[in-house]
Amino acid sequence: MTISHEHSCGNQRNNKTIESGFLARKYAEEFRINSSWGVKECQAHATRTYTCSITRNQTCMTKSKTLHLIPGSKEDQFYML
């Protein structure tokens, strides 16, 4: 048996380990910059970044958790400018 450095396995899109909390922590900066980032855009970005398919429900939970991670309200952030 010889060991090859080339992989012959394909990409799997059903990654059950990606959770909304993980994505919320990863995308906190994107949502901080653009809090109106849509569910479809977030879902497409996660699919491209992590080569996985996440459900609409996971994406909605990600957005909700991320917006709770961002400190302060919109008014507070505006006054900081």
Order of alpha helices (4+ residues) and beta strands (2+ residues): alpha-alpha-alpha-alpha-alpha
